[in-house]
Amino acid sequence: MPEKATLARAQRDKRQGKAPTTQAGEFVREEIHHVREGKHGATSPKQVIAIGLSKARRAGVKLPAPPAGTKRKTKQRATGARRTAASRRALAQQAKTAARRRSSPARPATARRAAHRRRASA
């Protein structure tokens, strides 16, 4: 169950007309904090993100469905509470691999949007 503050932040983002992925980011952020606190173990940053997106979908954020070929490897890989999945290094590495999958023109556009969001929230 998401925390009330997370739901409130996501609803505020929706009222402001922000994208569903931005609204879902609040849930992912909450999940990162949970892993760092040791509330549960996640084996990779992708898993943390997937859990957050799943919570967002259940809370009513209009996100697309997860990929059709998603496998159930998480049960096999979950060997205990590993907070390294939510470490700065792991999240940075995940962001880097995600950026690598984007096309050449999409990379700077994504960076511009991220910079714009940082300026707006500051």
ROMIRO-248394 format. One record per atom (N, C-alpha, C): residue number from 1; residue in one letter; atom name; y, z, x. Coordinates in steps of 0.1 Angstrom, whole numbers, plus 5000, padded with zeros to 4 digits. Layout:
BEGIN
r num:NUM, residuo:A, atomo:CA, y:Y, z:Z, x:X .
...
//
This chain:
BEGIN
r num:1, residuo:M, atomo:N, y:4988, z:5000, x:5008 .
r num:1, residuo:M, atomo:CA, y:5000, z:5000, x:5000 .
r num:1, residuo:M, atomo:C, y:5013, z:5000, x:5009 .
r num:2, residuo:P, atomo:N, y:5022, z:4990, x:5007 .
r num:2, residuo:P, atomo:CA, y:5034, z:4990, x:5015 .
r num:2, residuo:P, atomo:C, y:5043, z:5002, x:5012 .
r num:3, residuo:E, atomo:N, y:5051, z:5006, x:5022 .
r num:3, residuo:E, atomo:CA, y:5060, z:5017, x:5020 .
r num:3, residuo:E, atomo:C, y:5072, z:5012, x:5011 .
r num:4, residuo:K, atomo:N, y:5078, z:5022, x:5004 .
r num:4, residuo:K, atomo:CA, y:5089, z:5019, x:4995 .
r num:4, residuo:K, atomo:C, y:5100, z:5012, x:5002 .
r num:5, residuo:A, atomo:N, y:5103, z:5017, x:5014 .
r num:5, residuo:A, atomo:CA, y:5114, z:5011, x:5022 .
r num:5, residuo:A, atomo:C, y:5112, z:4996, x:5025 .
r num:6, residuo:T, atomo:N, y:5099, z:4993, x:5028 .
r num:6, residuo:T, atomo:CA, y:5095, z:4979, x:5031 .
r num:6, residuo:T, atomo:C, y:5097, z:4970, x:5019 .
r num:7, residuo:L, atomo:N, y:5093, z:4975, x:5007 .
r num:7, residuo:L, atomo:CA, y:5094, z:4968, x:4995 .
r num:7, residuo:L, atomo:C, y:5109, z:4966, x:4992 .
r num:8, residuo:A, atomo:N, y:5117, z:4976, x:4994 .
r num:8, residuo:A, atomo:CA, y:5131, z:4975, x:4991 .
r num:8, residuo:A, atomo:C, y:5138, z:4964, x:5000 .
r num:9, residuo:R, atomo:N, y:5134, z:4964, x:5013 .
r num:9, residuo:R, atomo:CA, y:5140, z:4954, x:5023 .
r num:9, residuo:R, atomo:C, y:5136, z:4940, x:5019 .
r num:10, residuo:A, atomo:N, y:5123, z:4939, x:5014 .
r num:10, residuo:A, atomo:CA, y:5118, z:4925, x:5010 .
r num:10, residuo:A, atomo:C, y:5126, z:4921, x:4998 .
r num:11, residuo:Q, atomo:N, y:5128, z:4930, x:4988 .
r num:11, residuo:Q, atomo:CA, y:5135, z:4926, x:4976 .
r num:11, residuo:Q, atomo:C, y:5149, z:4923, x:4979 .
r num:12, residuo:R, atomo:N, y:5155, z:4930, x:4988 .
r num:12, residuo:R, atomo:CA, y:5169, z:4927, x:4992 .
r num:12, residuo:R, atomo:C, y:5170, z:4913, x:4998 .
r num:13, residuo:D, atomo:N, y:5160, z:4910, x:5007 .
r num:13, residuo:D, atomo:CA, y:5160, z:4896, x:5012 .
r num:13, residuo:D, atomo:C, y:5158, z:4886, x:5001 .
r num:14, residuo:K, atomo:N, y:5150, z:4889, x:4991 .
r num:14, residuo:K, atomo:CA, y:5148, z:4879, x:4980 .
r num:14, residuo:K, atomo:C, y:5161, z:4877, x:4972 .
r num:15, residuo:R, atomo:N, y:5168, z:4888, x:4970 .
r num:15, residuo:R, atomo:CA, y:5181, z:4888, x:4962 .
r num:15, residuo:R, atomo:C, y:5191, z:4879, x:4970 .
r num:16, residuo:Q, atomo:N, y:5191, z:4881, x:4983 .
r num:16, residuo:Q, atomo:CA, y:5200, z:4873, x:4992 .
r num:16, residuo:Q, atomo:C, y:5197, z:4858, x:4993 .
r num:17, residuo:G, atomo:N, y:5185, z:4855, x:4987 .
r num:17, residuo:G, atomo:CA, y:5181, z:4841, x:4987 .
r num:17, residuo:G, atomo:C, y:5174, z:4836, x:5000 .
r num:18, residuo:K, atomo:N, y:5169, z:4846, x:5008 .
r num:18, residuo:K, atomo:CA, y:5162, z:4843, x:5020 .
r num:18, residuo:K, atomo:C, y:5148, z:4837, x:5018 .
r num:19, residuo:A, atomo:N, y:5143, z:4830, x:5028 .
r num:19, residuo:A, atomo:CA, y:5130, z:4823, x:5027 .
r num:19, residuo:A, atomo:C, y:5119, z:4833, x:5024 .
r num:20, residuo:P, atomo:N, y:5108, z:4829, x:5018 .
r num:20, residuo:P, atomo:CA, y:5097, z:4838, x:5016 .
r num:20, residuo:P, atomo:C, y:5091, z:4843, x:5029 .
r num:21, residuo:T, atomo:N, y:5092, z:4835, x:5040 .
r num:21, residuo:T, atomo:CA, y:5086, z:4840, x:5053 .
r num:21, residuo:T, atomo:C, y:5095, z:4851, x:5058 .
r num:22, residuo:T, atomo:N, y:5108, z:4851, x:5056 .
r num:22, residuo:T, atomo:CA, y:5117, z:4862, x:5060 .
r num:22, residuo:T, atomo:C, y:5113, z:4875, x:5052 .
r num:23, residuo:Q, atomo:N, y:5111, z:4873, x:5039 .
r num:23, residuo:Q, atomo:CA, y:5107, z:4884, x:5031 .
r num:23, residuo:Q, atomo:C, y:5094, z:4890, x:5036 .
r num:24, residuo:A, atomo:N, y:5084, z:4882, x:5039 .
r num:24, residuo:A, atomo:CA, y:5071, z:4886, x:5044 .
r num:24, residuo:A, atomo:C, y:5072, z:4893, x:5058 .
r num:25, residuo:G, atomo:N, y:5083, z:4889, x:5066 .
r num:25, residuo:G, atomo:CA, y:5085, z:4895, x:5079 .
r num:25, residuo:G, atomo:C, y:5086, z:4910, x:5078 .
r num:26, residuo:E, atomo:N, y:5092, z:4915, x:5067 .
r num:26, residuo:E, atomo:CA, y:5093, z:4930, x:5066 .
r num:26, residuo:E, atomo:C, y:5079, z:4936, x:5065 .
r num:27, residuo:F, atomo:N, y:5070, z:4930, x:5059 .
r num:27, residuo:F, atomo:CA, y:5056, z:4935, x:5058 .
r num:27, residuo:F, atomo:C, y:5049, z:4935, x:5072 .
r num:28, residuo:V, atomo:N, y:5051, z:4924, x:5079 .
r num:28, residuo:V, atomo:CA, y:5045, z:4922, x:5092 .
r num:28, residuo:V, atomo:C, y:5051, z:4933, x:5101 .
r num:29, residuo:R, atomo:N, y:5064, z:4935, x:5100 .
r num:29, residuo:R, atomo:CA, y:5071, z:4945, x:5108 .
r num:29, residuo:R, atomo:C, y:5065, z:4959, x:5106 .
r num:30, residuo:E, atomo:N, y:5063, z:4962, x:5093 .
r num:30, residuo:E, atomo:CA, y:5057, z:4975, x:5090 .
r num:30, residuo:E, atomo:C, y:5043, z:4976, x:5096 .
r num:31, residuo:E, atomo:N, y:5035, z:4966, x:5095 .
r num:31, residuo:E, atomo:CA, y:5022, z:4966, x:5101 .
r num:31, residuo:E, atomo:C, y:5022, z:4968, x:5116 .
r num:32, residuo:I, atomo:N, y:5031, z:4962, x:5123 .
r num:32, residuo:I, atomo:CA, y:5032, z:4964, x:5137 .
r num:32, residuo:I, atomo:C, y:5035, z:4979, x:5140 .
r num:33, residuo:H, atomo:N, y:5043, z:4985, x:5132 .
r num:33, residuo:H, atomo:CA, y:5046, z:4999, x:5134 .
r num:33, residuo:H, atomo:C, y:5034, z:5008, x:5131 .
r num:34, residuo:H, atomo:N, y:5026, z:5004, x:5121 .
r num:34, residuo:H, atomo:CA, y:5014, z:5011, x:5118 .
r num:34, residuo:H, atomo:C, y:5004, z:5011, x:5130 .
r num:35, residuo:V, atomo:N, y:5002, z:4999, x:5136 .
r num:35, residuo:V, atomo:CA, y:4993, z:4998, x:5147 .
r num:35, residuo:V, atomo:C, y:4998, z:5006, x:5159 .
r num:36, residuo:R, atomo:N, y:5011, z:5005, x:5161 .
r num:36, residuo:R, atomo:CA, y:5016, z:5013, x:5173 .
r num:36, residuo:R, atomo:C, y:5015, z:5028, x:5171 .
r num:37, residuo:E, atomo:N, y:5015, z:5032, x:5158 .
r num:37, residuo:E, atomo:CA, y:5014, z:5047, x:5155 .
r num:37, residuo:E, atomo:C, y:4999, z:5051, x:5156 .
r num:38, residuo:G, atomo:N, y:4990, z:5041, x:5156 .
r num:38, residuo:G, atomo:CA, y:4976, z:5044, x:5156 .
r num:38, residuo:G, atomo:C, y:4970, z:5046, x:5142 .
r num:39, residuo:K, atomo:N, y:4976, z:5041, x:5132 .
r num:39, residuo:K, atomo:CA, y:4971, z:5043, x:5118 .
r num:39, residuo:K, atomo:C, y:4958, z:5035, x:5116 .
r num:40, residuo:H, atomo:N, y:4958, z:5023, x:5123 .
r num:40, residuo:H, atomo:CA, y:4945, z:5015, x:5123 .
r num:40, residuo:H, atomo:C, y:4945, z:5006, x:5135 .
r num:41, residuo:G, atomo:N, y:4934, z:5001, x:5139 .
r num:41, residuo:G, atomo:CA, y:4933, z:4993, x:5150 .
r num:41, residuo:G, atomo:C, y:4933, z:4978, x:5147 .
r num:42, residuo:A, atomo:N, y:4940, z:4970, x:5154 .
r num:42, residuo:A, atomo:CA, y:4939, z:4956, x:5153 .
r num:42, residuo:A, atomo:C, y:4936, z:4950, x:5167 .
r num:43, residuo:T, atomo:N, y:4928, z:4940, x:5167 .
r num:43, residuo:T, atomo:CA, y:4924, z:4935, x:5180 .
r num:43, residuo:T, atomo:C, y:4933, z:4924, x:5186 .
r num:44, residuo:S, atomo:N, y:4941, z:4918, x:5178 .
r num:44, residuo:S, atomo:CA, y:4950, z:4908, x:5183 .
r num:44, residuo:S, atomo:C, y:4963, z:4908, x:5175 .
r num:45, residuo:P, atomo:N, y:4974, z:4902, x:5180 .
r num:45, residuo:P, atomo:CA, y:4987, z:4901, x:5173 .
r num:45, residuo:P, atomo:C, y:4985, z:4892, x:5160 .
r num:46, residuo:K, atomo:N, y:4976, z:4882, x:5161 .
r num:46, residuo:K, atomo:CA, y:4974, z:4873, x:5149 .
r num:46, residuo:K, atomo:C, y:4968, z:4882, x:5138 .
r num:47, residuo:Q, atomo:N, y:4960, z:4891, x:5141 .
r num:47, residuo:Q, atomo:CA, y:4953, z:4899, x:5131 .
r num:47, residuo:Q, atomo:C, y:4964, z:4908, x:5124 .
r num:48, residuo:V, atomo:N, y:4973, z:4914, x:5132 .
r num:48, residuo:V, atomo:CA, y:4984, z:4922, x:5127 .
r num:48, residuo:V, atomo:C, y:4993, z:4914, x:5118 .
r num:49, residuo:I, atomo:N, y:4996, z:4901, x:5122 .
r num:49, residuo:I, atomo:CA, y:5004, z:4893, x:5113 .
r num:49, residuo:I, atomo:C, y:4997, z:4889, x:5101 .
r num:50, residuo:A, atomo:N, y:4984, z:4886, x:5102 .
r num:50, residuo:A, atomo:CA, y:4976, z:4883, x:5090 .
r num:50, residuo:A, atomo:C, y:4975, z:4894, x:5080 .
r num:51, residuo:I, atomo:N, y:4974, z:4907, x:5085 .
r num:51, residuo:I, atomo:CA, y:4974, z:4918, x:5076 .
r num:51, residuo:I, atomo:C, y:4987, z:4920, x:5069 .
r num:52, residuo:G, atomo:N, y:4998, z:4918, x:5076 .
r num:52, residuo:G, atomo:CA, y:5012, z:4919, x:5070 .
r num:52, residuo:G, atomo:C, y:5014, z:4908, x:5060 .
r num:53, residuo:L, atomo:N, y:5010, z:4896, x:5063 .
r num:53, residuo:L, atomo:CA, y:5011, z:4885, x:5053 .
r num:53, residuo:L, atomo:C, y:5003, z:4888, x:5040 .
r num:54, residuo:S, atomo:N, y:4991, z:4893, x:5042 .
r num:54, residuo:S, atomo:CA, y:4983, z:4896, x:5031 .
r num:54, residuo:S, atomo:C, y:4989, z:4907, x:5022 .
r num:55, residuo:K, atomo:N, y:4995, z:4917, x:5028 .
r num:55, residuo:K, atomo:CA, y:5002, z:4927, x:5020 .
r num:55, residuo:K, atomo:C, y:5014, z:4921, x:5013 .
r num:56, residuo:A, atomo:N, y:5021, z:4911, x:5019 .
r num:56, residuo:A, atomo:CA, y:5032, z:4905, x:5013 .
r num:56, residuo:A, atomo:C, y:5028, z:4897, x:5001 .
r num:57, residuo:R, atomo:N, y:5017, z:4890, x:5002 .
r num:57, residuo:R, atomo:CA, y:5012, z:4882, x:4991 .
r num:57, residuo:R, atomo:C, y:5008, z:4891, x:4979 .
r num:58, residuo:R, atomo:N, y:5002, z:4902, x:4982 .
r num:58, residuo:R, atomo:CA, y:4998, z:4912, x:4971 .
r num:58, residuo:R, atomo:C, y:5010, z:4918, x:4965 .
r num:59, residuo:A, atomo:N, y:5021, z:4919, x:4973 .
r num:59, residuo:A, atomo:CA, y:5034, z:4925, x:4967 .
r num:59, residuo:A, atomo:C, y:5042, z:4915, x:4959 .
r num:60, residuo:G, atomo:N, y:5037, z:4902, x:4959 .
r num:60, residuo:G, atomo:CA, y:5044, z:4892, x:4951 .
r num:60, residuo:G, atomo:C, y:5053, z:4882, x:4958 .
r num:61, residuo:V, atomo:N, y:5053, z:4882, x:4972 .
r num:61, residuo:V, atomo:CA, y:5061, z:4873, x:4979 .
r num:61, residuo:V, atomo:C, y:5054, z:4859, x:4978 .
r num:62, residuo:K, atomo:N, y:5062, z:4849, x:4975 .
r num:62, residuo:K, atomo:CA, y:5056, z:4835, x:4972 .
r num:62, residuo:K, atomo:C, y:5053, z:4828, x:4986 .
r num:63, residuo:L, atomo:N, y:5042, z:4832, x:4992 .
r num:63, residuo:L, atomo:CA, y:5037, z:4826, x:5004 .
r num:63, residuo:L, atomo:C, y:5026, z:4816, x:5001 .
r num:64, residuo:P, atomo:N, y:5024, z:4806, x:5010 .
r num:64, residuo:P, atomo:CA, y:5012, z:4797, x:5007 .
r num:64, residuo:P, atomo:C, y:4999, z:4805, x:5010 .
r num:65, residuo:A, atomo:N, y:4988, z:4800, x:5005 .
r num:65, residuo:A, atomo:CA, y:4975, z:4806, x:5007 .
r num:65, residuo:A, atomo:C, y:4971, z:4806, x:5022 .
r num:66, residuo:P, atomo:N, y:4963, z:4815, x:5027 .
r num:66, residuo:P, atomo:CA, y:4959, z:4814, x:5041 .
r num:66, residuo:P, atomo:C, y:4950, z:4802, x:5043 .
r num:67, residuo:P, atomo:N, y:4949, z:4797, x:5056 .
r num:67, residuo:P, atomo:CA, y:4941, z:4785, x:5059 .
r num:67, residuo:P, atomo:C, y:4927, z:4786, x:5053 .
r num:68, residuo:A, atomo:N, y:4922, z:4774, x:5049 .
r num:68, residuo:A, atomo:CA, y:4909, z:4774, x:5043 .
r num:68, residuo:A, atomo:C, y:4898, z:4778, x:5052 .
r num:69, residuo:G, atomo:N, y:4899, z:4774, x:5065 .
r num:69, residuo:G, atomo:CA, y:4888, z:4777, x:5074 .
r num:69, residuo:G, atomo:C, y:4888, z:4790, x:5081 .
r num:70, residuo:T, atomo:N, y:4895, z:4800, x:5075 .
r num:70, residuo:T, atomo:CA, y:4895, z:4813, x:5081 .
r num:70, residuo:T, atomo:C, y:4882, z:4820, x:5082 .
r num:71, residuo:K, atomo:N, y:4878, z:4824, x:5094 .
r num:71, residuo:K, atomo:CA, y:4864, z:4830, x:5096 .
r num:71, residuo:K, atomo:C, y:4865, z:4845, x:5095 .
r num:72, residuo:R, atomo:N, y:4854, z:4852, x:5094 .
r num:72, residuo:R, atomo:CA, y:4853, z:4866, x:5093 .
r num:72, residuo:R, atomo:C, y:4849, z:4872, x:5106 .
r num:73, residuo:K, atomo:N, y:4856, z:4868, x:5117 .
r num:73, residuo:K, atomo:CA, y:4853, z:4874, x:5130 .
r num:73, residuo:K, atomo:C, y:4859, z:4887, x:5132 .
r num:74, residuo:T, atomo:N, y:4868, z:4891, x:5124 .
r num:74, residuo:T, atomo:CA, y:4875, z:4904, x:5126 .
r num:74, residuo:T, atomo:C, y:4866, z:4916, x:5126 .
r num:75, residuo:K, atomo:N, y:4855, z:4915, x:5117 .
r num:75, residuo:K, atomo:CA, y:4845, z:4926, x:5117 .
r num:75, residuo:K, atomo:C, y:4838, z:4928, x:5130 .
r num:76, residuo:Q, atomo:N, y:4835, z:4917, x:5136 .
r num:76, residuo:Q, atomo:CA, y:4828, z:4917, x:5149 .
r num:76, residuo:Q, atomo:C, y:4837, z:4922, x:5160 .
r num:77, residuo:R, atomo:N, y:4849, z:4918, x:5160 .
r num:77, residuo:R, atomo:CA, y:4859, z:4921, x:5171 .
r num:77, residuo:R, atomo:C, y:4865, z:4934, x:5170 .
r num:78, residuo:A, atomo:N, y:4865, z:4940, x:5158 .
r num:78, residuo:A, atomo:CA, y:4872, z:4953, x:5156 .
r num:78, residuo:A, atomo:C, y:4863, z:4964, x:5163 .
r num:79, residuo:T, atomo:N, y:4867, z:4967, x:5175 .
r num:79, residuo:T, atomo:CA, y:4859, z:4977, x:5182 .
r num:79, residuo:T, atomo:C, y:4866, z:4991, x:5183 .
r num:80, residuo:G, atomo:N, y:4876, z:4992, x:5176 .
r num:80, residuo:G, atomo:CA, y:4884, z:5005, x:5176 .
r num:80, residuo:G, atomo:C, y:4899, z:5003, x:5176 .
r num:81, residuo:A, atomo:N, y:4906, z:5014, x:5176 .
r num:81, residuo:A, atomo:CA, y:4920, z:5013, x:5176 .
r num:81, residuo:A, atomo:C, y:4926, z:5008, x:5189 .
r num:82, residuo:R, atomo:N, y:4931, z:4996, x:5189 .
r num:82, residuo:R, atomo:CA, y:4937, z:4990, x:5201 .
r num:82, residuo:R, atomo:C, y:4952, z:4988, x:5198 .
r num:83, residuo:R, atomo:N, y:4960, z:4996, x:5203 .
r num:83, residuo:R, atomo:CA, y:4974, z:4994, x:5200 .
r num:83, residuo:R, atomo:C, y:4980, z:4983, x:5208 .
r num:84, residuo:T, atomo:N, y:4973, z:4978, x:5218 .
r num:84, residuo:T, atomo:CA, y:4978, z:4966, x:5226 .
r num:84, residuo:T, atomo:C, y:4980, z:4954, x:5217 .
r num:85, residuo:A, atomo:N, y:4974, z:4953, x:5205 .
r num:85, residuo:A, atomo:CA, y:4976, z:4942, x:5197 .
r num:85, residuo:A, atomo:C, y:4991, z:4941, x:5192 .
r num:86, residuo:A, atomo:N, y:4997, z:4953, x:5191 .
r num:86, residuo:A, atomo:CA, y:5011, z:4953, x:5186 .
r num:86, residuo:A, atomo:C, y:5021, z:4956, x:5198 .
r num:87, residuo:S, atomo:N, y:5016, z:4954, x:5210 .
r num:87, residuo:S, atomo:CA, y:5025, z:4956, x:5221 .
r num:87, residuo:S, atomo:C, y:5035, z:4945, x:5223 .
r num:88, residuo:R, atomo:N, y:5046, z:4948, x:5229 .
r num:88, residuo:R, atomo:CA, y:5056, z:4937, x:5231 .
r num:88, residuo:R, atomo:C, y:5051, z:4925, x:5238 .
r num:89, residuo:R, atomo:N, y:5042, z:4928, x:5248 .
r num:89, residuo:R, atomo:CA, y:5036, z:4917, x:5256 .
r num:89, residuo:R, atomo:C, y:5027, z:4908, x:5247 .
r num:90, residuo:A, atomo:N, y:5019, z:4914, x:5239 .
r num:90, residuo:A, atomo:CA, y:5010, z:4907, x:5231 .
r num:90, residuo:A, atomo:C, y:5017, z:4899, x:5220 .
r num:91, residuo:L, atomo:N, y:5028, z:4905, x:5214 .
r num:91, residuo:L, atomo:CA, y:5036, z:4898, x:5204 .
r num:91, residuo:L, atomo:C, y:5044, z:4886, x:5210 .
r num:92, residuo:A, atomo:N, y:5049, z:4888, x:5223 .
r num:92, residuo:A, atomo:CA, y:5056, z:4878, x:5230 .
r num:92, residuo:A, atomo:C, y:5046, z:4866, x:5233 .
r num:93, residuo:Q, atomo:N, y:5034, z:4869, x:5237 .
r num:93, residuo:Q, atomo:CA, y:5024, z:4859, x:5240 .
r num:93, residuo:Q, atomo:C, y:5021, z:4851, x:5227 .
r num:94, residuo:Q, atomo:N, y:5020, z:4858, x:5216 .
r num:94, residuo:Q, atomo:CA, y:5017, z:4852, x:5203 .
r num:94, residuo:Q, atomo:C, y:5028, z:4842, x:5199 .
r num:95, residuo:A, atomo:N, y:5040, z:4847, x:5201 .
r num:95, residuo:A, atomo:CA, y:5052, z:4838, x:5198 .
r num:95, residuo:A, atomo:C, y:5052, z:4826, x:5206 .
r num:96, residuo:K, atomo:N, y:5049, z:4828, x:5219 .
r num:96, residuo:K, atomo:CA, y:5049, z:4816, x:5228 .
r num:96, residuo:K, atomo:C, y:5038, z:4806, x:5224 .
r num:97, residuo:T, atomo:N, y:5026, z:4811, x:5221 .
r num:97, residuo:T, atomo:CA, y:5016, z:4801, x:5217 .
r num:97, residuo:T, atomo:C, y:5019, z:4794, x:5204 .
r num:98, residuo:A, atomo:N, y:5026, z:4802, x:5195 .
r num:98, residuo:A, atomo:CA, y:5030, z:4796, x:5182 .
r num:98, residuo:A, atomo:C, y:5041, z:4785, x:5184 .
r num:99, residuo:A, atomo:N, y:5050, z:4788, x:5194 .
r num:99, residuo:A, atomo:CA, y:5060, z:4778, x:5197 .
r num:99, residuo:A, atomo:C, y:5054, z:4766, x:5204 .
r num:100, residuo:R, atomo:N, y:5044, z:4768, x:5212 .
r num:100, residuo:R, atomo:CA, y:5037, z:4756, x:5218 .
r num:100, residuo:R, atomo:C, y:5031, z:4747, x:5208 .
r num:101, residuo:R, atomo:N, y:5027, z:4752, x:5197 .
r num:101, residuo:R, atomo:CA, y:5021, z:4743, x:5187 .
r num:101, residuo:R, atomo:C, y:5031, z:4735, x:5179 .
r num:102, residuo:R, atomo:N, y:5044, z:4739, x:5180 .
r num:102, residuo:R, atomo:CA, y:5054, z:4732, x:5173 .
r num:102, residuo:R, atomo:C, y:5058, z:4719, x:5180 .
r num:103, residuo:S, atomo:N, y:5064, z:4709, x:5173 .
r num:103, residuo:S, atomo:CA, y:5068, z:4697, x:5180 .
r num:103, residuo:S, atomo:C, y:5080, z:4699, x:5188 .
r num:104, residuo:S, atomo:N, y:5083, z:4689, x:5196 .
r num:104, residuo:S, atomo:CA, y:5094, z:4691, x:5206 .
r num:104, residuo:S, atomo:C, y:5108, z:4693, x:5198 .
r num:105, residuo:P, atomo:N, y:5111, z:4685, x:5188 .
r num:105, residuo:P, atomo:CA, y:5123, z:4687, x:5181 .
r num:105, residuo:P, atomo:C, y:5124, z:4700, x:5173 .
r num:106, residuo:A, atomo:N, y:5112, z:4705, x:5169 .
r num:106, residuo:A, atomo:CA, y:5111, z:4717, x:5160 .
r num:106, residuo:A, atomo:C, y:5114, z:4730, x:5168 .
r num:107, residuo:R, atomo:N, y:5111, z:4730, x:5181 .
r num:107, residuo:R, atomo:CA, y:5113, z:4742, x:5189 .
r num:107, residuo:R, atomo:C, y:5127, z:4746, x:5190 .
r num:108, residuo:P, atomo:N, y:5137, z:4738, x:5194 .
r num:108, residuo:P, atomo:CA, y:5151, z:4743, x:5194 .
r num:108, residuo:P, atomo:C, y:5156, z:4746, x:5180 .
r num:109, residuo:A, atomo:N, y:5152, z:4739, x:5170 .
r num:109, residuo:A, atomo:CA, y:5156, z:4742, x:5156 .
r num:109, residuo:A, atomo:C, y:5152, z:4756, x:5152 .
r num:110, residuo:T, atomo:N, y:5139, z:4760, x:5156 .
r num:110, residuo:T, atomo:CA, y:5134, z:4773, x:5153 .
r num:110, residuo:T, atomo:C, y:5142, z:4784, x:5161 .
r num:111, residuo:A, atomo:N, y:5145, z:4781, x:5173 .
r num:111, residuo:A, atomo:CA, y:5153, z:4790, x:5181 .
r num:111, residuo:A, atomo:C, y:5167, z:4792, x:5175 .
r num:112, residuo:R, atomo:N, y:5173, z:4781, x:5171 .
r num:112, residuo:R, atomo:CA, y:5187, z:4782, x:5164 .
r num:112, residuo:R, atomo:C, y:5186, z:4791, x:5152 .
r num:113, residuo:R, atomo:N, y:5176, z:4789, x:5143 .
r num:113, residuo:R, atomo:CA, y:5175, z:4797, x:5131 .
r num:113, residuo:R, atomo:C, y:5173, z:4812, x:5135 .
r num:114, residuo:A, atomo:N, y:5165, z:4815, x:5145 .
r num:114, residuo:A, atomo:CA, y:5162, z:4828, x:5149 .
r num:114, residuo:A, atomo:C, y:5175, z:4835, x:5154 .
r num:115, residuo:A, atomo:N, y:5183, z:4827, x:5162 .
r num:115, residuo:A, atomo:CA, y:5195, z:4833, x:5167 .
r num:115, residuo:A, atomo:C, y:5205, z:4835, x:5156 .
r num:116, residuo:H, atomo:N, y:5205, z:4826, x:5146 .
r num:116, residuo:H, atomo:CA, y:5214, z:4828, x:5135 .
r num:116, residuo:H, atomo:C, y:5211, z:4840, x:5127 .
r num:117, residuo:R, atomo:N, y:5197, z:4843, x:5125 .
r num:117, residuo:R, atomo:CA, y:5193, z:4855, x:5118 .
r num:117, residuo:R, atomo:C, y:5197, z:4868, x:5125 .
r num:118, residuo:R, atomo:N, y:5195, z:4867, x:5139 .
r num:118, residuo:R, atomo:CA, y:5199, z:4879, x:5147 .
r num:118, residuo:R, atomo:C, y:5214, z:4882, x:5146 .
r num:119, residuo:R, atomo:N, y:5222, z:4872, x:5146 .
r num:119, residuo:R, atomo:CA, y:5236, z:4874, x:5144 .
r num:119, residuo:R, atomo:C, y:5240, z:4879, x:5131 .
r num:120, residuo:A, atomo:N, y:5233, z:4874, x:5120 .
r num:120, residuo:A, atomo:CA, y:5236, z:4879, x:5107 .
r num:120, residuo:A, atomo:C, y:5232, z:4893, x:5105 .
r num:121, residuo:S, atomo:N, y:5221, z:4898, x:5111 .
r num:121, residuo:S, atomo:CA, y:5217, z:4911, x:5109 .
r num:121, residuo:S, atomo:C, y:5224, z:4921, x:5118 .
r num:122, residuo:A, atomo:N, y:5231, z:4917, x:5128 .
r num:122, residuo:A, atomo:CA, y:5238, z:4926, x:5137 .
r num:122, residuo:A, atomo:C, y:5251, z:4930, x:5132 .
//
